[in-house]
C-alpha cells in the first residue's frame, strides 16, 4: 500500500527542511491519540536528499492526518496557514501553549503562537467565538497572548 492510499481526501502537507521526522515526533508527543503511520524514503538520491533519507512521514494527531515532507530550504511556514487547537478549559490551554512553544517557539497575541519549526497555532477555548461576540471580551482578548479563559468569561459576563 502506498503512503497516500487510504489517506483522507484532504490532508495537510507540511514542508520542512530536513526535520520532517523530528517534527512529527514532536507533535505526536504533545497530542493524545496520535501516532506515526508510515514513512517514505528517497528511492534514488538527488533532490531533495540522498538515497534512503526520509522523504515524507505520515502521522496522525488526535485523529487528524498530516504528511510532513523533507522538501529542503526553499519554503518556510507563514502565519497565512495555521492550526486551531480547541481546548476544554484553562488547563488544556496552558498545556498546549507550553508544549507547543517549548524548545524555541514564540508567543504571539490573541492566543497565537509559533512552534520551534515556525508553524503557527492558535490555542483557544472551545466556543471562544461566542465569547468574542461581547465587545468587552474582544477587548480583553486583544490584550492577551495566551488566552485567560476566566478573564474572557468575566469580560463577557459569564460564569465558568
ZAMARGU-4260 file (C-alpha; in steps of 0.2 Angstrom, whole numbers, plus 5000, padded with zeros to 4 digits):
<rodrens>
0) 5000/5000/5000 | 5007/5017/4995 | 5008/5031/5008 | 4993/5040/5001 | 4982/5025/4998
5) 4969/5025/5012 | 4973/5043/5017 | 4959/5056/5019 | 4953/5065/5004 | 4962/5081/5010
10) 4977/5081/5022 | 4988/5095/5027 | 5005/5093/5019 | 5019/5102/5029 | 5036/5107/5021
15) 5051/5105/5032 | 5070/5107/5029 | 5076/5090/5034 | 5066/5090/5051 | 5050/5080/5045
20) 5053/5065/5056 | 5058/5076/5071 | 5043/5087/5069 | 5031/5073/5068 | 5038/5065/5084
25) 5037/5082/5092 | 5019/5084/5088 | 5015/5066/5092 | 5022/5068/5109 | 5010/5083/5113
30) 4993/5077/5106 | 4984/5062/5113 | 4978/5048/5102 | 4992/5052/5090 | 5004/5040/5080
35) 5016/5039/5066 | 5008/5030/5052 | 5021/5027/5039 | 5037/5035/5030 | 5043/5036/5013
40) 5062/5035/5010 | 5070/5043/4994 | 5072/5029/4982 | 5085/5036/4971 | 5095/5050/4978
45) 5097/5068/4972 | 5084/5081/4976 | 5078/5083/4989 | 5090/5072/4998 | 5102/5057/4997
50) 5095/5039/4993 | 5087/5031/5009 | 5084/5048/5018 | 5066/5050/5024 | 5056/5060/5011
55) 5039/5060/5019 | 5032/5055/5036 | 5013/5052/5038 | 5006/5054/5055 | 4990/5057/5065
60) 4987/5070/5078 | 4971/5066/5088 | 4963/5059/5073 | 4969/5072/5060 | 4981/5065/5047
65) 4996/5075/5042 | 5010/5072/5030 | 5027/5080/5033 | 5040/5082/5019 | 5058/5085/5019
70) 5057/5097/5005 | 5073/5107/5008 | 5076/5126/5012 | 5065/5134/4998 | 5049/5137/5008
75) 5045/5142/5026 | 5029/5142/5036 | 5020/5159/5037 | 5005/5165/5048 | 4994/5163/5032
80) 4992/5145/5037 | 4989/5139/5055 | 4980/5126/5065 | 4967/5129/5079 | 4968/5119/5095
85) 4951/5119/5103 | 4953/5117/5122 | 4940/5111/5135 | 4947/5123/5148 | 4962/5133/5155
90) 4972/5118/5160 | 4972/5112/5142 | 4976/5130/5136 | 4991/5130/5147 | 4996/5113/5142
95) 4996/5115/5123 | 5003/5133/5125 | 5018/5127/5135 | 5021/5112/5124 | 5020/5120/5108
100) 5031/5134/5112 | 5044/5123/5120 | 5061/5122/5113 | 5061/5138/5104 | 5044/5143/5100
105) 5037/5160/5102 | 5021/5168/5109 | 5010/5179/5098 | 4995/5189/5103 | 4976/5183/5104
110) 4981/5165/5108 | 4993/5163/5093 | 5010/5156/5094 | 5023/5148/5083 | 5031/5132/5087
115) 5050/5129/5086 | 5048/5124/5067 | 5039/5141/5063 | 5022/5133/5061 | 5008/5144/5068
120) 4994/5138/5080 | 4980/5146/5089 | 4977/5138/5106 | 4959/5144/5111 | 4945/5138/5122
125) 4931/5129/5114 | 4917/5140/5109 | 4928/5156/5110 | 4920/5164/5095 | 4904/5165/5106
130) 4913/5174/5120 | 4920/5186/5107 | 4903/5192/5102 | 4904/5203/5118 | 4914/5219/5115
135) 4922/5218/5132 | 4928/5201/5129 | 4935/5205/5112 | 4944/5220/5120 | 4951/5208/5134
140) 4957/5196/5121 | 4966/5209/5111 | 4977/5212/5126 | 4982/5194/5129 | 4995/5182/5122
145) 4989/5166/5130 | 4971/5165/5132 | 4965/5168/5150 | 4948/5160/5150 | 4942/5167/5167
150) 4946/5184/5161 | 4937/5182/5145 | 4922/5175/5153 | 4922/5189/5166 | 4923/5202/5152
155) 4908/5193/5143 | 4898/5192/5159 | 4898/5173/5160 | 4902/5161/5174 | 4914/5146/5172
</rodrens>
